[in-house]
Amino acid sequence: MAAWARAVRGLLLDVSGVLYDSGGDGGVPIAGSVEAGRRIKASGLKLRFCTNETQATREKFVKKLQGMGFDISVAEVTAPAPAACRILKERGLRPHLLVHDDLVPEFAEIDKANPNCVVIGDAAENFTYANLNEAFRVLIGMEKPVLISLGRGRYYKETDGLKLDVGAYMKALEYACDVQAEVVGKPSKAFFESALAEMGVPPQEAIMIGDDIVNDVGGAQRCGMRALQVRTGKYRPCDENHPHVKPDAYVNNLAEAVDILLQQL
């Protein structure tokens, strides 16, 4: 009997690297993940998709996953952009956006005139020198710079290999402007707490399943959750020797985790 699988009421699933591998062609499902998602829902466990995806709106992202066969709706997704919009409105912040073109519609209702902060996401090909320098100039011109980052991942996996993530560019702006970014998304404690609240499940009765040893596993454990690392997506064997983060278990993929978990119910 797996100790990590006891007394579970809810699951938080990372998406890229757990459900599917993204790519220029839209990506491909990871073997067994579509059926694993259906089995979770049929079991009665509460489910939340907890993603740092910032290359598309939630609607477009969910539509792509539905096209691959996943049973998922926008209402089940916790993502950084909507959380960032709430922060911007609450604090009267007007962002200069350094994000992917497909994410811009998420900020349609936000005042962006005369920016007093910078919001950075996984801008992919928009991470040009000119665009980074423009964001730098906005920040460096502020008396108290405000940099909001939609995640802080170092890299992620697509079908053609590993890709630099937003964290690398966030660090460049932090260094150049002597500012510390406010991270919205994993591994932020507030982000995980928001997902748990949306499920109505306390942290001690929830499990996070992800491929990122630091942002998925470490972030969830700091909130009091159990966390599993899948050996898919960006996973690398050296993750199992991480000096600070130790998952409650490693599983080969989501399907294996679901097999073990449902045996305990």
Helices and strands as residue ranges (DSSP letters): G 3-5, E 10-13, E 20-21, E 28-29, H 33-43, E 46-50, H 58-67, G 74-76, E 77-78, H 80-91, E 95-98, G 101-107, E 117-120, G 124-126, H 129-140, E 147-149, E 155-158, E 161-164, H 166-177, E 182-183, H 189-199, G 203-205, E 206-210, I 213-218, H 219-222, E 226-230, G 237-241, E 249-251, H 254-264
